[in-house]
Amino acid sequence: MSDPTTDPPIHDLRPTSSRWTHVALRVSDIEATIAWYQRFTALELLDKREDDDGYGAWLGHSETGEFPFVLVLAQFFEGHDPFAATPLAKMAPFNHIGIELPEKTDVDEIAARAAVDGCLAMPAQQMPDPIGYICMLEDPDGNLVEFSFDQGVYAKVREVWG
C-alpha cells in the first residue's frame, strides 16, 4: 500500500515557489461545459480523463510557459461525488472568472454571440476604471464569466512588479 508521507513524487517538474495554478468547478455536464468554454474563450483542452469517480478536464492557454494556470472541471458519477449532499454551487451574482481581451470590439463580438446563444448575463457596457468595458456570460451551470477590455491588470502588474 502507498504511503504519501514516504512515497517519492510522481512528477519531476514543479514550481520553484508557491504558485497560483487553477480554479476548479464542479459541473453537471463536462462535455457541454468544455464545448462552451471552447466556444466563448481562448481556453484549449489540455487534458481530459475518467476514473472511478467521474470525469475531469483541464483547460488553459498553450503559451503559459513557466507559470501555467488552468480551469479544472469535474463531473462526478452518481454515488462518487464527495460533495453530493450540497447543491451544485455557482459563481454568481458577482463572483466570476475574468478574461481580458485585446480589443473593445472583442467584448462586443462575444456579447453578441452570447445573446444569440441565450447565455448573456450582462450586456457590454463601460464601467469605471479599473473595471473597463465588460460583459458577463453564464456558462452551462450558471457560473459567471466576465470578458473585459482595458481593465488595467497588465498595466498594474508591469507598474508594480516590472
Steps between C-alpha positions, in 0.01 A plus 500: 500500500616851417615735777477867391739606776786290362415437132715694252328770291339383176596807295849647459388847387367724779496873578799650676266689738132506593293573184136564412418210263126448456134569567279191526132465415270209577281467189186313401602417139872507428461471122259797483727703728814424299317593178372826653845611620652410163227699320519816710860511625848437365545214749626177349444147625824396670386172654185293536475185707262255659545297816274309738362825642415686180637725229761771526636755256758777502470800269766766461716706266769314308743794525501524882858381517658482843188615691202286397149585616213266415125472539424161655161343428367200694184298439450226759316174442187426704608370839859628459456873559661595833283815496172333399324624814536859381343650188721581204649838595536776248706815488241778506367765530834686518745207534645428158788391282658797322649497152657813350480546124734700275233715326174667605329350194591152633271564800218609267547192280488257794195679645321472163575127472390443859174686440425269206586195712291625794787520750559876520464597867602866462530688171823679408539827683764747613570484873717732714877449501649248568209276397503610136261398224337168593226249436403195705400156374360196682661162435276188486487478883433872553856605589575855395786571262597864449659613175675836529698753301732763649474366853855593589618168646798482263592864559482466880709181503772667290484819710540317830696186413677600180 
